[in-house]
Amino acid sequence: MLSEPDVLDVLHLLANAGATVWVDGGWGVDALVGETTRAHSDLDLVVLSDELDVVRTILAEAGFTEVVRDWLPTALAVADGAGREIDLHPITGSSGEGGYQLLPGNERFHYPPPTTGMIGGHEVQCVDAATQVQCHLGYEPTEKDRRDMLRLRASTNVRLPKEYLRCAEKGAGSVGSSGSQDAGMRSDVVLQRLDEDLLQELLEAAVADADPREVMPPVAGPSGWTSERRVAFLRFHQSRSLSAEPVESTYAIVVGKTVVGAARLCPMEDPVRRAVEVGVWIGRSHRGSGVGRAVLHQLLDLACAEGFDSVFASTKVDNAAAQRLLTGVGGELVREGDAVVARVKMADLRGLGG
C-alpha cells in the first residue's frame, strides 16, 4: 500500500528531476475529491514517453527496481522491496496539450492536459474527472470502481454512465446528473459537496424560499429570518459538515446553476449494521417538480458508495409525497409518534441492475 507521504515523496523526486507526470487511477480520483477515501495498492502516473527513461531511473534509485508488468508502449509497472507499486502510462505529447497513450491493436487513448487536485494538503497535477470516467469504461465495474466514481461525481458533478448508478435503480432508472435517466427523472439536479462559498448561497436560498423551522434547529426570538438565525444557520453547517471532524456530509441541491436546498448523510451509531440517516429540504418554489425524487436517488447512490447497509429517512405523517418517494425505492414505512420513518435496505438495491 502507498500512503499520502509515499505518493508525495515520489512526486517530489520526479519533479526535482524535471519529469512531467500527473496522477491517474485511484489516487487521481482522491486528488480530485480532495481527500484520501480508501487504501491504494498502487500509484498510477501519466508520463511523457520521451521522459520515461528518466522516470524509470529516478524510481529505480528510490528502490522501485522490480518490473511487475512490462506492457510497453502501453504501460509499465514497477515495485520496491516493500511491494509498493507504481504503474506508468506513457503518452506522446505534452502537459500543456495532453497526448495519446498507445493501446493494443494500434488504438490510442487521449489524455487531456492535467488539472489540479489535492493529496495530503498539497496541490498535485492529476487526470481530469471526465477522463477518469472514460478510463473506467469498457468492462464490468467492481464495487470499488463504483464507489470511486460516485465519490467523484459528488465532488465534481461529472456525468456517469448507467453502469455506475445501479444502487438506486429500483424501477426508476438512473439518477440526477447521469444523463441516462428514465422518463420523468430530472437531469438538471445535482448534489454539490458543501463548502464555505456554497454555504452562503444556501443561506440565501433558505432566506428567500424556506421557513427557518424547516431547515435548522430552533432559535429563540421573533419569527422569520432574524440576524441571529442567519448566524446560527451558518454555524450549524460549519460545525456539522465543515469542521475538521465533520459528523455528517452535507450537499447543496443545485438545479441548473441555482442552489435550491440541501441534502445530508449522517452516519448512525448502530453496533449491528452500518446505517445512515438522510435528510433533505427544498425551497418552496421548487417542491413538487421532481427535484426531491432526483435528490433521493443520488443520496442512495452515495450511501451505496460508502458501503452503508441501511438508509433511514423521517418525514411527517401528512407528507404523502415524501412517503410515496420512499416506498418507490423500496422503503419500509413505520409510524413513530408524529413521524413516519422509512428504512431502505441497500442489499435490495445492490441486487438490482445485475
N, C-alpha and C positions, 0 to 999 in steps of 0.2 A: 504494500500500500504506500501511496505517496501522500504526505501531509502538506498543508499550506506552506510551511517553511521549505520543504523539499522542492515544491514547484517554484517558489520564488528564487531559491538558490540556483536552480537550473536556468531559469530565465535571466538571472543576473549574470551568470557565467557566459551565456551566449551573447547577451547584449554587450558585455565588456569586450567580447571578441569581434564585435561589429556584425554579428549574424542577425538576419531579419527572420523572426519567427512569430507566428501568432497561434494562440491556444485553441484547440479544437476538442471534440469529444465531450466527455462528461465534465471535465474541468472547464471547458469552454462554456457549457451550459451554466455552471455555477458562477463563472465570471460575469455572465450576462445577468443572472439573478442577483448577484452582489453578495452572496454568502455561500458557504460550503454546506450543501444539503445532504451529502452522503459520503461514504468512503469511496475512494477511487483506486483501482488496482494499477492504473497506468496513466500516463500523461501523453495526450495526442498533440502533436505540433505540426503546423503547416510550415514548411521551409522552402526556400528558393532552391531550385535544382543546382544552380551554379555555386551555391554555398553549402551544399550537402557535405562535401569532404571536410570543410572547416567545422561544421556542426558535429560530424562524427568524431573528429579529432578532439574537440573540446569535451564531448561526452565521454570519450574513452579515457581522457586524462582525469575525469571525475569519477571513474570506476565503472562506467557503462560499457563494458568490453564484450559481453556475451551477445551474439546475434541470435535473437529469438526467431525472427522471421525475416527472410530476405525476398521480398516480392518486388524488388526494383524493376522498372522505374515507378511502380505504383506506391509502394510503402516499404519501410524498413523499421523493424522493432529491435531495440537493444535493451539489455538489462544489466544491473550491477549484482554484486555478490549477495545483496540483501533481497534480491528478487524484485526490486523496483524497476518498472518497465517504462520505456519511452518509445512511442510509436510515431515515426516521422512520415509525413505526407509531402513529398517533393512536388513543387509546381514550377512551371515555366512562366515567368512574368516578373512582377514587382509588387511591393507592398502598396505602392501608390495606385496601381491599376488592377491588382489581382492577377490571377493566372489560371492555368489549366493543369490538372493532375491527370496523368496518363493512366487509363484503366485497361484491363484485359480486353482483347477484341478490337484494339485501336480506337476505343471510345475515350471520351475526355469528360472530366467533371470540372466545372468552373467555380473557383473560389473568388468572390469579390474582394475588394480591399478590406482589411480588418477594421473592426470597430473597437471601442474601448470598453473594458469591463473591470471588475474589481475582484482580486483574490487576496485574502488576508489584509484588507485595508489598503492595498496597493493597486494602482492602475496597471492594467496589462492590455496588450493587444490580443484580440480574440476574433473568432469567426462570428459573423452577424447572425441574428436569430433566424431569419428566413433560410439561410444556408444550412444552419443546424437542422432545421426541419427537413430540408432536401436530403441531408446525409442520413436521415432516419427513415427513408422510404425504400420501397423495393424488397421488403422482407417482412415476416411476421414479427411485430414488435414484442419485446419481452415486457414484463411488468415494470422493470427498471426503466426501460425506454419510455413507457407511457408516463411514469412519474416524472422523469426528466422533462418531457415535452409539456406536460401540464403545468409544471412549475415555471417553465419558460414562458408559456402563454400568460400565466398570471402576472409575470413581471414585465413582459414586453408587448402583450396583446397580439403576438404573432398568430396568424391563422394556422389551424391544424387540420389535417385531413381526418376523415371519419374514423379510420382505424385507431386513432389515438383518443377517441372520445366515446368509449364503449360503456363506461360505468353508468351513465345517466340516459341510456337509450331506450328505456322501457316503454316501447310503443310510441316514442315521441321523437325519434330521430336524434341528430347531434345537437350540440348546444351552441348558444351565443354566437361567438365570432368565428366559428369553424368554416362558414361559407358553404356547408353541405347539409344544412338543417332541413327538416321536413316542412311541408306547407304549414304556415301558421307560426313557426318558430322565428322570432325576430333575429336578424343577423347584425343589427347595429348596436347591440347591447354587449358591453364588455365590462369586466371587473379589473380595476387597476389597483395594485397594492398601494395602500395609503401612505403618503409621505407628507411633509410639512406644507408643501405647495398645494397638494390636493386637499389637505385638511381645511385650508382657508376657503377653497371652492365648496367643500362640503358644508361648511358653516353657512356660506351664502345661500346654498340650496335649501338648507334646513330653515333658515330665517324666512326665506321667500315662499316656501311651499310646504311647511310642516309645522305641527304644534310641538312645542318643547317636550310635552309629556309623552310624545310618541317616539322621541329619538334620543333621550338622555335621562339619567336619573333625576329625580325631583330636586328642585332648588327653591328654598323659601323666598317669598316675596310676591309682588303683583304678578298677574298673569302676563303671558306674552314673552317676547324675546328681550328681556332686560339685559343691561350690560353685564350683570352678574351671571346670567345664564349663558351668555355668549362666551365669557371667560371659562365658565365651568364646562361647557361643551368642548372647548379646545383642550382643557386639562384632562378631561375624561379620556379622550382618544390618545393624548400624549402619554398618559400613564398606562393605558391598556395595550396599545399596539405600537407605539413609537418609542417606548422606553428601551433601555439597554437590555432588559429581560422582559420582553412582552409576554402577556398572558393570553393573548388571542391575536389572530390575523384579521385585519380589517381591510376591506376593499371599497373603493369608491365605485358606485354604479355609474357608468358613463354611457349615455345614449348620443351617438354621433360624437360631438365634442363637448357635450354638456353633462355636468355632474348632476344626477337626479336623486341620489340616495346612497345608502351604504349597506354592505353585507359583511358578516363576520363569521369566523370559525373559531370556536373556543373549546379546546380540549377539556373533557370532563374527568374528574377524579373517580375512576372506576377501576377497582383492583382486578376485575374479572375480564373485562373486554376493553378494547380501545374505542372510546366513544367521543364524539364531538357534537357540540351544540351549535346550530346555525341560527343566525338572526338577520333580519332584513327590514329596512324601512325605505319606502319610496315616496317621493313627493306627491302631493295630492293630484297635481295636474298630469301625472304620468301613470296613475293607477288604472287598472282595467284595460291596459293597452298591450299586454303581453310581456311587459318588462319583467314582472315577477316570475313568470314561467322560465324565461331565459336565464335569469339570475339563479333560480333554484337548481337548474340543470348544471350550470357552471360550478356552483358550490358543491354539488355531488361529485363532479369530476375532480375538484380539488381535494375533497375528502378521500376519494379513491386514491389519488396520487400520494397522499400522506399515509395511506395504509390503515385508515380507521375501519373498524368493524361495523359500527353503527353510527347513524346520524339522527340527532333528536332536534325537533323544532316545536315551538309552542306558539299557539295563536288563540284568539278569543273565541268563545263558544259561538258567537254570532257572525264570525268571519267565514262564511260559507265558501267564498272564492279561494281563500288560502287553504281550506280543508280539501277542496277539490284538487288543487295543485299537489298537495301532499299525498293524497290517495292515488293520484295519477302516476306517481313514481314508486308506488308500492308501499307507501307509508301506512303503518298500523296506528289508528287513532284511539286514544284513551282519554276520557274526560277526567280532569283533576281539578275539582273545585270550579272556579270561573274560567278555566282554561282548557284547551284541548291540546294534548301532547302527541306528536307523531314520531314514530320510530321507523327509520328506513334501514334495512339490513343490507350492507354493502355486498355481502356474498351473493345475494339475489341479483344485484345489478351487474356484478362482475361476470356472472354466468351467462349474461345476455351478449349478443353480438359475436358469439363463438370465438 
